[in-house]
Amino acid sequence: MEFLESFPMRYLAPLAALLLVSCNPMAGEDAAPVVAPILTSEQAFDEFTYARPQEARVSHVALDLVLNFDKKLVEGTATLDVVAAEGAKEIVLDSNGLSITHVTDGEGVELAWELGESVAEKGAPLKISFAETDGAVTAPERILITYASAPYAEALQWLAPEQTAGKKQPFLFSQGQAILNRSWIPTQDSPGIRQTWEARIVAPEALNVVMSGIKQGEPEDLGNGTRAHSFVMDKSVPPYLIAVAAGNIEFAEIGPRSGVWAEPETLEAAAKEVGDTEELIDAGSKLFGDYRWGRYDMIVLPPSFPYGGMENPVMTFLTPTFIAGDRSNNGLVAHELAHSWSGNLTTYASWRDGWLNEGVTSYIESRISEEVYGKARAEQEYALSYAGLAEMVETNGSDNPNTAMRTPAEISPFETAGEAIYDKGTVFLRTVEQTVGREKFDAWLTAWFDNHAFQPITSEMFLADLRENLIKGDAELEKALMLDEWVYGTGIPANAAQPDAAAFAAVDSAAAAYAKDGTLPETKAWKGWTAAEQRRFLEKLPKELDDAQLAALNDRLELSATGNNEVLFLWLEAALRNEYDPAIPQAQKFLARVGRNKFVSPLFTALWDTGSWGRPIATKLYAETRDGYHSYTRGKVDKIVGYEG
């Protein structure tokens, strides 16, 4: 596809037409892109953006940027396609630390602009006034912004060569979710304002660049030690899904529409680990409709990546910590792939509806895993999910607003319990499936994705569609499903689908035996267990263990030698919370090489909560490792250890 010099969006009808919910969601892959609707309901309101999209909204972003590794910033231009309502006098964008040089319309006419007062984390509004001609204000079809990101913008992590596997070249990756992309892209940074985009990225010639868009041809050699890489995403996406990575990375093909990028030192192991990807794509398509994004590529990033994975379209970002050598952690790949339907294809308009992305995705992940890896593995993973939810509710209390799926107004959606978004959403949809029957539920869910493809959604819309197209006035079914209690209520509703008791029967028996009299599984039996079974056993360990018990556990089960980071983390967490000195060196090495917040924050918490034993260790270790963590992980650990920079 050629670069979109004359993008068709700007010729569409004015904003009034954009507010319609129907926007050709069934268009084929080759159909011309259409502007996604803007939802105006109360649930769709996003308090974390300054944008006023009903007045003027961004429909397309074209980036032309240079990656400046010396200054740790990106600089260049962003050209925005604008659709404005009649009478609109300005457009409001989101900015966090951007340094704006000047702003023009598509004809080069300077436009007045101002940055408003900055608010912590949210940033500042960038207000651009439309030009006045002969006493009338006319909204431009395009706005060009010349700018640079702030050094160390929150969305961008710049790694020195020594922080990579190869230790020869620097590395850059972005992480936009939730509201970090405004630190390197001037746009309306809200999930409900979907945008298409294109980009030209200039980087040192020794580096390859990937983005969450389709690569356009080969890189252009600019003759000055740099190359230009071009990408296009012609399907509207929430702006947090615009992502970039650059480094000494190479590509390995997995199948006709999939492959993986990684540093050469990691590539072989990464390619083997994701070898099931084509089967996973086929399973998702079979269950819930066509895969609509063309390719499904992945990049395995350096260990400082703060998440397990990020579902950036056509280029999932993955942590290397999922590589176990036996594909036992490939639920992560299934999860990020599942976002191709829930989260990327249909996206919450408000951050308060996090379950619509993550809960629905976790359910689809389970279904894909069952299709590819079998029912037993899927049932074990569901049991782990249910157990995590139950523990969270017990810890917080069943009436705590943190346990609600849709985050209530009194708390921040960025502070709600992850189990309420991921696990409770999974259990909810499993409950609906079991109540109405899998065949009916699959048909409804597939139609939901089809009818809302490339559009923003809300909980209100989801429940209304369920009632109209699945319940269909059946009063008994409505009562049995308890829909409102699930989405808006706290705790776990009484009708929750219970995990299969047989899923972990042998493991739970072994855990009970250990809790009773210290009987440990035999080494051979332990090694024959699945990773999920090993995790289950470790999660059921007594909270308090003495040195002799911990030493026996490690000797018999060889926990410190495991190649599975999920299992190793559980061992280290148990060891640290019980002040086990022999585990300190391994914990220090682990926290020095891994930046995944799922592991980092709990381990620092385990150290910190011990008081005088662990706090000096945590303080010294964090001083050594903090700069290598992403801003998201730093923000979490800063609060744990009381860090003040």
Phi and psi in degrees as a GROMACS rama.xvg file:
@    title "Ramachandran Plot"
@    xaxis  label "Phi"
@    yaxis  label "Psi"
@TYPE xy
-75.7873  158.961  GLU-2
-58.2118  140.599  PHE-3
-83.4036  75.4105  LEU-4
-65.5006  -36.1996  GLU-5
-123.902  73.2612  SER-6
-65.4619  130.201  PHE-7
-68.79  -12.3107  PRO-8
-58.515  -37.0835  MET-9
-68.7372  -11.0239  ARG-10
-98.087  7.3872  TYR-11
-77.9216  173.526  LEU-12
-60.8054  160.188  ALA-13
-64.7854  178.257  PRO-14
-57.841  -32.1621  LEU-15
-54.4648  -39.2286  ALA-16
-70.2352  -26.5588  ALA-17
-72.7383  -19.2164  LEU-18
-79.9498  -8.4421  LEU-19
-69.6137  141.707  LEU-20
-72.2351  -33.3662  VAL-21
-81.6327  121.621  SER-22
-143.047  50.8086  CYS-23
56.0605  51.9278  ASN-24
-65.7322  -17.9784  PRO-25
-94.4393  10.233  MET-26
-58.3116  141.405  ALA-27
-69.9778  169.894  GLY-28
-61.7589  -27.6161  GLU-29
-94.4232  0.361563  ASP-30
-70.9208  153.976  ALA-31
-62.2692  138.571  ALA-32
-60.9602  149.304  PRO-33
-124.657  157.064  VAL-34
-77.4338  128.125  VAL-35
-67.6406  150.502  ALA-36
-71.534  160.329  PRO-37
-105.693  123.773  ILE-38
-85.3192  141.744  LEU-39
-119.246  9.54459  THR-40
-72.8984  164.964  SER-41
-60.6493  -40.3106  GLU-42
-66.5413  -24.4566  GLN-43
-81.9747  -9.42231  ALA-44
-65.5001  130.681  PHE-45
-110.787  105.7  ASP-46
-77.6011  -1.0015  GLU-47
-102.215  13.9239  PHE-48
-127.199  150.802  THR-49
-89.7852  -7.63703  TYR-50
-64.0508  150.668  ALA-51
-124.178  74.9578  ARG-52
-66.6922  -20.2862  PRO-53
-67.2584  -22.5862  GLN-54
-91.7135  -48.877  GLU-55
-155.719  131.521  ALA-56
-133.456  155.324  ARG-57
-86.4143  132.183  VAL-58
-111.815  -21.0243  SER-59
-153.128  141.527  HIS-60
-122.585  130.245  VAL-61
-119.235  114.966  ALA-62
-100.947  139.382  LEU-63
-133.932  96.3524  ASP-64
-129.751  149.919  LEU-65
-107.824  132.314  VAL-66
-86.9154  111.393  LEU-67
-100.652  95.3715  ASN-68
-72.1671  -25.085  PHE-69
-69.346  -44.9797  ASP-70
-91.8526  -5.989  LYS-71
59.025  50.343  LYS-72
-152.903  164.982  LEU-73
-109.848  148.164  VAL-74
-147.94  147.613  GLU-75
152.88  -136.946  GLY-76
-132.054  152.744  THR-77
-125.338  121.636  ALA-78
-105.282  121.859  THR-79
-109.389  130.734  LEU-80
-83.6249  132.121  ASP-81
-118.798  136.083  VAL-82
-120.466  121.736  VAL-83
-124.691  147.353  ALA-84
-74.3095  157.141  ALA-85
-61.1104  131.967  GLU-86
90.6833  -5.31041  GLY-87
-64.6275  139.499  ALA-88
-113.231  -11.4994  LYS-89
-159.064  164.815  GLU-90
-123.686  141.34  ILE-91
-113.699  125.356  VAL-92
-112.341  171.952  LEU-93
-103.024  140.904  ASP-94
-145.449  141.24  SER-95
-140.375  93.7304  ASN-96
86.4857  3.44574  GLY-97
-67.661  141.934  LEU-98
-105.119  104.543  SER-99
-89.412  128.984  ILE-100
-91.0555  -56.9165  THR-101
-160.013  166.341  HIS-102
-132.998  132.416  VAL-103
-132.363  166.191  THR-104
-86.3522  -175.339  ASP-105
-65.1567  -16.8455  GLY-106
-97.4506  3.86101  GLU-107
89.3633  6.28256  GLY-108
-79.2755  127.895  VAL-109
-63.0135  137.889  GLU-110
-115.167  141.986  LEU-111
-72.6527  141.727  ALA-112
-149.553  158.907  TRP-113
-151.832  146.301  GLU-114
-97.071  125.8  LEU-115
-80.8708  -171.045  GLY-116
-67.1905  137.125  GLU-117
-87.3027  139.269  SER-118
-114.6  139.504  VAL-119
-51.6853  131.993  ALA-120
71.5154  -43.0277  GLU-121
-75.5407  -27.0723  LYS-122
84.4645  -152.089  GLY-123
-129.296  152.166  ALA-124
-76.7232  136.113  PRO-125
-105.764  107.068  LEU-126
-100.186  123.701  LYS-127
-116.515  119.109  ILE-128
-84.7107  140.629  SER-129
-79.5362  148.798  PHE-130
-72.3706  150.544  ALA-131
-107.675  130.494  GLU-132
-128.885  122.96  THR-133
52.8149  41.3439  ASP-134
81.0007  -0.292058  GLY-135
-118.906  138.965  ALA-136
-90.1437  127.38  VAL-137
-120.666  127.145  THR-138
-72.9076  130.609  ALA-139
-73.7067  152.199  PRO-140
-75.8858  -26.064  GLU-141
-138.432  148.228  ARG-142
-130.939  132.103  ILE-143
-112.172  124.94  LEU-144
-115.679  123.322  ILE-145
-98.0351  127.461  THR-146
-161.393  175.117  TYR-147
-140.734  149.084  ALA-148
-75.1722  161.777  SER-149
-71.5574  148.381  ALA-150
-56.5551  137.431  PRO-151
58.9791  40.0228  TYR-152
-52.2286  142.754  ALA-153
-58.8735  -31.6287  GLU-154
-77.8187  -17.5087  ALA-155
-109.703  128.866  LEU-156
-113.875  118.609  GLN-157
-99.4103  121.811  TRP-158
-108.708  134.997  LEU-159
-72.5132  158.66  ALA-160
-51.7663  -39.2245  PRO-161
-68.7438  -12.0836  GLU-162
-90.7515  3.70098  GLN-163
-107.55  170.89  THR-164
-68.2414  -40.3467  ALA-165
-81.3162  -24.8581  GLY-166
61.6574  24.6197  LYS-167
-116.769  -30.9715  LYS-168
-126.599  151.273  GLN-169
-71.6975  172.312  PRO-170
-144.712  147.114  PHE-171
-134.765  137.363  LEU-172
-143.278  154.332  PHE-173
-109.934  154.899  SER-174
-141.295  105.045  GLN-175
-89.2854  -31.0726  GLY-176
-74.3348  131.334  GLN-177
-92.3563  -60.0364  ALA-178
-123.517  41.3692  ILE-179
-96.0428  -19.3812  LEU-180
-65.5149  -20.4303  ASN-181
-65.6176  -9.74918  ARG-182
-84.1231  -7.25693  SER-183
-139.483  -4.68838  TRP-184
-133.586  121.556  ILE-185
-81.4285  102.192  PRO-186
-154.442  -175.374  THR-187
-89.3435  100.358  GLN-188
-89.5982  73.1418  ASP-189
-139.077  138.419  SER-190
-63.2699  -22.0938  PRO-191
-84.4953  -3.85616  GLY-192
-112.388  79.8735  ILE-193
-70.2894  144.773  ARG-194
-141.905  146.217  GLN-195
-88.4643  165.696  THR-196
-157.856  163.635  TRP-197
-143.8  160.572  GLU-198
-154.077  145.046  ALA-199
-121.659  116.911  ARG-200
-117.373  122.714  ILE-201
-99.2906  126.465  VAL-202
-139.847  161.763  ALA-203
-54.4031  142.608  PRO-204
-63.5944  -20.8727  GLU-205
-75.6612  -11.2915  ALA-206
-106.973  146.459  LEU-207
-95.657  151.512  ASN-208
-123.436  136.456  VAL-209
-127.857  153.975  VAL-210
-141.137  173.177  MET-211
-85.7777  39.6195  SER-212
-140.721  170.868  GLY-213
-79.1217  127.063  ILE-214
-63.8976  138.537  LYS-215
-109.018  95.4891  GLN-216
69.4056  -165.133  GLY-217
-89.9314  155.815  GLU-218
-58.8561  146.481  PRO-219
-93.6708  121.526  GLU-220
-76.5005  118.318  ASP-221
-90.3263  -2.82681  LEU-222
78.3554  5.19472  GLY-223
-125.847  29.1855  ASN-224
84.8725  10.1537  GLY-225
-130.99  162.395  THR-226
-132.879  151.657  ARG-227
-107.233  131.437  ALA-228
-116.909  133.868  HIS-229
-118.567  144.559  SER-230
-144.371  154.589  PHE-231
-139.715  134.726  VAL-232
-120.88  103.247  MET-233
-93.5831  9.15156  ASP-234
-111.866  136.327  LYS-235
-67.8425  132.953  SER-236
-134.166  156.442  VAL-237
-63.9958  142.522  PRO-238
-63.5447  -18.9995  PRO-239
-67.9456  -11.757  TYR-240
-90.7778  3.84682  LEU-241
-79.7466  120.545  ILE-242
-141.328  151.596  ALA-243
-139.348  148.193  VAL-244
-144.266  144.315  ALA-245
-145.253  133.312  ALA-246
178.536  -172.545  GLY-247
-80.4901  81.6689  ASN-248
-122.405  149.032  ILE-249
-128.17  166.478  GLU-250
-115.303  139.634  PHE-251
-126.579  127.165  ALA-252
-76.179  136.244  GLU-253
-101.796  -43.6635  ILE-254
-159.332  -172.026  GLY-255
-63.2509  -21.7826  PRO-256
-130.471  16.4306  ARG-257
-144.302  152.771  SER-258
-168.585  175.803  GLY-259
-135.936  139.356  VAL-260
-104.452  145.651  TRP-261
-168.586  166.144  ALA-262
-62.0557  148.353  GLU-263
-53.5649  -34.1542  PRO-264
-69.3653  -19.7219  GLU-265
-109.527  -15.9543  THR-266
-59.7896  -45.6329  LEU-267
-61.7744  -46.7575  GLU-268
-65.3045  -39.2254  ALA-269
-63.9674  -44.9126  ALA-270
-62.2831  -39.9699  ALA-271
-65.4528  -40.4042  LYS-272
-66.2539  -35.6047  GLU-273
-99.9192  22.8408  VAL-274
-64.3304  -15.0873  GLY-275
-89.725  6.65001  ASP-276
-58.1776  -44.3547  THR-277
-61.3026  -39.0107  GLU-278
-64.0154  -38.5501  GLU-279
-65.3401  -42.0096  LEU-280
-62.2141  -45.0999  ILE-281
-59.6247  -40.8088  ASP-282
-65.1356  -44.9679  ALA-283
-61.7358  -41.4191  GLY-284
-66.0771  -40.1075  SER-285
-62.8894  -39.0831  LYS-286
-80.7245  -43.5745  LEU-287
-132.311  20.9428  PHE-288
102.936  169.151  GLY-289
-54.5668  144.099  ASP-290
-77.8757  117.201  TYR-291
-101.635  7.74545  ARG-292
-105.906  3.72734  TRP-293
83.7696  -83.5787  GLY-294
-105.552  158.741  ARG-295
-132.617  90.8882  TYR-296
-103.005  164.679  ASP-297
-137.076  156.202  MET-298
-130.9  128.744  ILE-299
-92.1344  113.794  VAL-300
-87.6038  170.123  LEU-301
-60.2628  161.908  PRO-302
-62.6638  -16.477  PRO-303
-74.0326  -8.35346  SER-304
-54.0381  128.938  PHE-305
-79.0695  -14.7793  PRO-306
-113.562  169.202  TYR-307
-67.0645  -47.5533  GLY-308
-157.4  159.98  GLY-309
-132.926  128.306  MET-310
-80.6797  35.4157  GLU-311
-53.9704  127.957  ASN-312
-56.4766  140.578  PRO-313
57.9618  2.67787  VAL-314
-157.273  74.3524  MET-315
-62.5031  132.44  THR-316
-91.9158  130.584  PHE-317
-127.601  146.104  LEU-318
-79.4619  144.137  THR-319
-71.0461  -10.7521  PRO-320
-69.8236  -11.488  THR-321
-81.1058  -13.8921  PHE-322
-72.9502  115.13  ILE-323
-118.39  -10.7256  ALA-324
90.4675  -7.90412  GLY-325
-134.376  11.1146  ASP-326
62.895  19.6078  ARG-327
-72.1047  -18.1333  SER-328
-104.344  17.2699  ASN-329
-73.0807  -1.01095  ASN-330
-57.8743  -28.2009  GLY-331
-62.6455  -44.913  LEU-332
-64.5226  -43.1169  VAL-333
-60.6313  -37.8235  ALA-334
-65.8057  -50.6387  HIS-335
-65.2321  -36.2312  GLU-336
-62.944  -41.2097  LEU-337
-59.2294  -27.2801  ALA-338
-62.4153  -16.3052  HIS-339
-63.1412  -18.4953  SER-340
-104.921  -53.4694  TRP-341
-106.999  109.202  SER-342
121.819  -47.5166  GLY-343
-96.2662  -46.5155  ASN-344
-73.9683  -45.9958  LEU-345
-121.43  126.33  THR-346
-129.363  136.261  THR-347
-56.8884  140.953  TYR-348
-82.0244  -23.8002  ALA-349
-127.205  144.323  SER-350
-64.3263  -15.9693  TRP-351
-72.2949  -12.795  ARG-352
-103.146  38.0172  ASP-353
-53.9861  -30.9914  GLY-354
-63.4412  -28.1947  TRP-355
-64.3857  -27.1617  LEU-356
-88.3527  -61.8227  ASN-357
-79.6929  -38.9781  GLU-358
-68.1564  -45.4609  GLY-359
-64.1216  -40.6577  VAL-360
-63.5407  -41.2786  THR-361
-63.9325  -35.7098  SER-362
-65.1634  -45.9051  TYR-363
-64.6576  -38.6644  ILE-364
-53.8636  -46.0624  GLU-365
-61.3919  -40.2636  SER-366
-69.2417  -40.3784  ARG-367
-64.5339  -44.0468  ILE-368
-59.8383  -41.0938  SER-369
-61.7488  -41.594  GLU-370
-65.1135  -38.7942  GLU-371
-93.7941  -42.0342  VAL-372
-106.755  -7.13772  TYR-373
103.681  159.053  GLY-374
-65.9218  -37.0654  LYS-375
-60.2128  -46.032  ALA-376
-65.2361  -41.5992  ARG-377
-63.0753  -39.1067  ALA-378
-67.5483  -36.9042  GLU-379
-65.7089  -42.6066  GLN-380
-66.6108  -35.9285  GLU-381
-65.7074  -40.7794  TYR-382
-62.4504  -39.6441  ALA-383
-63.6209  -41.4511  LEU-384
-63.1244  -45.7198  SER-385
-63.4003  -41.4647  TYR-386
-63.3338  -39.6978  ALA-387
-62.8409  -40.9682  GLY-388
-64.2449  -47.4828  LEU-389
-61.0206  -40.9795  ALA-390
-65.2975  -41.0531  GLU-391
-62.2104  -44.908  MET-392
-64.9404  -40.1737  VAL-393
-63.5147  -39.785  GLU-394
-68.3446  -42.8714  THR-395
-87.4046  -26.071  ASN-396
99.1968  138.263  GLY-397
-68.7494  -14.5936  SER-398
-103.65  11.1231  ASP-399
-77.3333  131.287  ASN-400
-60.7081  -20.3866  PRO-401
-64.4284  -16.8205  ASN-402
-93.7482  2.8344  THR-403
-81.5208  144.26  ALA-404
-69.4533  -53.0688  MET-405
-85.4953  120.027  ARG-406
-63.4074  121.953  THR-407
-72.1852  166.363  PRO-408
-63.3917  -27.0916  ALA-409
-76.3841  -8.37512  GLU-410
-130.785  162.034  ILE-411
-79.5356  138.614  SER-412
-65.7905  -16.9725  PRO-413
-86.2058  -4.11038  PHE-414
-113.432  -5.7567  GLU-415
-66.4871  155.886  THR-416
-66.2844  131.22  ALA-417
-59.2668  -34.4325  GLY-418
-63.7488  -29.0274  GLU-419
-69.8984  -27.0966  ALA-420
-90.0279  -49.1086  ILE-421
-81.759  -62.4594  TYR-422
-74.7827  -41.8877  ASP-423
-65.3205  -37.0831  LYS-424
-62.399  -40.1723  GLY-425
-61.6902  -47.6092  THR-426
-65.3168  -38.9832  VAL-427
-57.7095  -51.631  PHE-428
-69.7654  -34.1238  LEU-429
-62.1183  -37.9476  ARG-430
-64.6895  -44.3469  THR-431
-62.63  -44.7573  VAL-432
-57.4241  -47.4107  GLU-433
-68.6138  -30.092  GLN-434
-75.7371  -42.6271  THR-435
-97.2092  -16.0102  VAL-436
101.016  138.727  GLY-437
-60.6595  -43.2048  ARG-438
-61.0246  -45.9308  GLU-439
-67.3535  -41.3939  LYS-440
-67.375  -41.4515  PHE-441
-60.0475  -42.2474  ASP-442
-63.7446  -41.3332  ALA-443
-66.0527  -45.9997  TRP-444
-64.8604  -38.7801  LEU-445
-62.3842  -43.3179  THR-446
-65.0843  -35.943  ALA-447
-59.5053  -47.1529  TRP-448
-64.1204  -42.0041  PHE-449
-61.768  -45.4248  ASP-450
-77.7201  -13.9546  ASN-451
-125.433  23.4795  HIS-452
-60.9597  133.414  ALA-453
60.7228  34.4371  PHE-454
-131.857  156.729  GLN-455
-79.4953  153.647  PRO-456
-140.62  167.306  ILE-457
-135.726  166.709  THR-458
-59.1848  -41.7484  SER-459
-56.7809  -43.7374  GLU-460
-66.2573  -41.4958  MET-461
-61.4162  -47.3435  PHE-462
-69.0253  -38.2376  LEU-463
-62.5021  -39.674  ALA-464
-68.049  -40.8496  ASP-465
-56.7917  -45.7452  LEU-466
-68.3134  -40.5084  ARG-467
-74.3977  -39.9354  GLU-468
-110.777  -7.07262  ASN-469
-121.401  -50.1617  LEU-470
-74.8991  -42.1869  ILE-471
52.0698  45.788  LYS-472
80.6144  4.02805  GLY-473
-74.9657  103.842  ASP-474
-63.7708  -38.5904  ALA-475
-66.5952  -40.4251  GLU-476
-66.3176  -41.8925  LEU-477
-56.4996  -45.3651  GLU-478
-66.0378  -40.5376  LYS-479
-66.7469  -33.7689  ALA-480
-78.2311  -29.6841  LEU-481
56.0646  45.4917  MET-482
-58.1731  -50.3031  LEU-483
-65.4688  -35.8854  ASP-484
-63.6067  -37.9336  GLU-485
-65.047  -50.506  TRP-486
-79.0424  -40.3566  VAL-487
-106.513  -15.8253  TYR-488
-87.4112  174.021  GLY-489
-105.871  169.753  THR-490
69.7606  -161.204  GLY-491
-113.865  115.327  ILE-492
-57.227  155.475  PRO-493
-66.7075  -21.2873  ALA-494
-91.4422  11.0446  ASN-495
-56.1514  134.294  ALA-496
-67.6036  119.836  ALA-497
-80.8725  147.706  GLN-498
-67.6798  156.409  PRO-499
-67.5304  120.243  ASP-500
-61.953  -24.69  ALA-501
-79.4542  -13.0717  ALA-502
-57.6715  -40.1675  ALA-503
-125.536  30.1055  PHE-504
-55.4207  -50.3701  ALA-505
-66.0454  -40.6034  ALA-506
-67.9904  -44.0359  VAL-507
-64.3475  -34.4366  ASP-508
-64.8622  -41.3349  SER-509
-66.1306  -39.4683  ALA-510
-65.3715  -39.3779  ALA-511
-65.8583  -39.7554  ALA-512
-64.084  -39.9931  ALA-513
-66.9514  -42.9657  TYR-514
-63.8516  -30.9453  ALA-515
-76.8874  -50.8614  LYS-516
-140.893  13.9914  ASP-517
80.8671  12.971  GLY-518
-69.5699  123.673  THR-519
-99.7965  148.907  LEU-520
-61.3021  151.933  PRO-521
-68.559  149.292  GLU-522
-56.4157  -43.2826  THR-523
-63.4594  -41.6999  LYS-524
-64.6618  -43.3704  ALA-525
-58.2618  -45.3994  TRP-526
-68.185  -20.5052  LYS-527
-85.068  -10.6501  GLY-528
-74.5639  154.044  TRP-529
-72.4921  164.449  THR-530
-60.6818  -36.8314  ALA-531
-63.4364  -39.0326  ALA-532
-67.4254  -40.0321  GLU-533
-64.6044  -41.9465  GLN-534
-61.835  -42.7928  ARG-535
-59.2027  -46.2414  ARG-536
-60.6235  -46.4494  PHE-537
-67.306  -34.1133  LEU-538
-69.5907  -21.4409  GLU-539
-95.6905  4.19703  LYS-540
-60.4958  147.165  LEU-541
-56.5822  145.758  PRO-542
-64.7518  -35.4515  LYS-543
-106.105  123.917  GLU-544
-136.243  142.979  LEU-545
-93.0485  174.682  ASP-546
-58.6216  -41.0433  ASP-547
-65.1331  -39.8466  ALA-548
-66.4164  -42.5048  GLN-549
-66.1603  -40.5811  LEU-550
-63.8497  -41.3938  ALA-551
-64.7068  -41.5397  ALA-552
-58.1195  -49.1084  LEU-553
-66.7935  -40.2552  ASN-554
-65.4963  -45.6354  ASP-555
-74.2752  -43.0244  ARG-556
-98.1359  -5.40288  LEU-557
53.4173  46.1702  GLU-558
-65.8704  -39.7644  LEU-559
-71.1514  -10.0404  SER-560
-103.658  3.15233  ALA-561
-64.5701  147.275  THR-562
-94.0611  1.94763  GLY-563
-101.587  114.406  ASN-564
-66.3289  -27.7249  ASN-565
-64.6274  -41.9367  GLU-566
-71.6058  -43.4983  VAL-567
-60.0533  -41.3416  LEU-568
-59.0461  -45.7943  PHE-569
-63.2821  -36.9081  LEU-570
-64.8322  -47.3889  TRP-571
-64.9493  -37.9525  LEU-572
-63.1748  -44.7821  GLU-573
-62.5766  -40.9275  ALA-574
-66.2637  -44.3144  ALA-575
-70.6726  -39.7357  LEU-576
-67.5102  -17.7371  ARG-577
-106.205  16.3525  ASN-578
57.1548  48.1387  GLU-579
-92.2237  102.046  TYR-580
-56.8388  -41.2346  ASP-581
-60.74  -18.7696  PRO-582
-86.0615  -10.3115  ALA-583
-60.3355  -48.525  ILE-584
-58.0734  -42.1254  PRO-585
-68.1886  -39.1739  GLN-586
-62.7875  -40.3328  ALA-587
-62.9441  -43.4444  GLN-588
-65.3366  -40.9801  LYS-589
-62.1989  -47.5442  PHE-590
-72.4297  -19.7517  LEU-591
-80.4164  -23.7803  ALA-592
-106.448  -14.0919  ARG-593
-117.383  131.025  VAL-594
-112.757  6.71201  GLY-595
-68.1184  118.091  ARG-596
-61.413  -30.5935  ASN-597
-54.3887  -32.3501  LYS-598
-96.2941  -42.0351  PHE-599
-66.9067  -51.8469  VAL-600
-60.9421  -46.9835  SER-601
-62.7387  -34.381  PRO-602
-71.2647  -39.0977  LEU-603
-67.0902  -34.8295  PHE-604
-63.0569  -44.0824  THR-605
-59.3668  -43.12  ALA-606
-64.5288  -48.354  LEU-607
-64.9463  -38.1965  TRP-608
-70.6718  -14.0363  ASP-609
-77.016  -15.0173  THR-610
84.1386  -126.275  GLY-611
-64.8235  -24.8652  SER-612
-73.2964  -51.1146  TRP-613
-93.413  -23.2709  GLY-614
-64.3523  -42.5146  ARG-615
-62.5395  -36.4089  PRO-616
-64.0892  -46.972  ILE-617
-63.1628  -42.198  ALA-618
-63.369  -47.834  THR-619
-64.6015  -44.569  LYS-620
-65.7361  -40.0018  LEU-621
-68.1154  -34.277  TYR-622
-61.8422  -31.0816  ALA-623
-84.5238  -28.0728  GLU-624
-107.295  -17.1352  THR-625
-54.9317  -44.8734  ARG-626
-63.6171  -20.8728  ASP-627
-87.3541  -6.45883  GLY-628
-90.6471  151.694  TYR-629
-68.7908  157.915  HIS-630
-57.7168  -32.9532  SER-631
-64.0258  -48.5242  TYR-632
-65.2876  -42.4114  THR-633
-57.4269  -43.4916  ARG-634
-60.1593  -37.3247  GLY-635
-71.673  -46.3989  LYS-636
-74.1325  -32.1781  VAL-637
-51.8082  -42.961  ASP-638
-69.8143  -34.7109  LYS-639
-66.4845  -45.606  ILE-640
-99.0508  1.47118  VAL-641
67.9203  35.904  GLY-642
-70.3244  135.263  TYR-643
-130.829  107.149  GLU-644
